[in-house]
């Protein structure tokens, strides 16, 4: 890959990861606010709102999937780092490549099935909230796409064509 194209794409993906981090953080803070309102309304006002649980679950799904995507971008996801770091350089590179290939595959599957679930349940009204049931699966779909994109970038830009990972080059 051309270094200019790689750096341009890497910079664009870094910006996308920052936006994704903000979305995940905002979803987490919003979820806490929704839960706080639910507790206040239930115990102080004695009128528990029915929309808080589905909205909190939607925000949890968003925080979880977008946070996982950012973890893949930062290469701070689950892995067998001790084994990889102890391995000879060629084996370590192969292990890193295999890891990113598995992660990209899982991300693509999450995106695909998230899209199928979103489409299949879009017409169903969500219990307690006036939004389609399919919105529960949008974060699964979008997060899966981000996981696959971030992992494929690591695979091609950081594993196959370079001796260091993207995280190591940014230090």
Buried (B, 14 or more C-beta within 10 A) or exposed (E): EEEEEBEEBBEEBEEBBEEBBEBBBBBBEBBEEBBEBBEEBEEEEEEEBEBBBBBBBBBBBBBBBBBBBBBBBBBEBEBEEEEBEEBEEEEBBBBBBEBBBEBBBBBBEBBBBBBEBBEEBEEEEBEEBEBBBBBBBBBBBBBBBBBBBBBBBBBBBBBEEBEEBBEEEEE
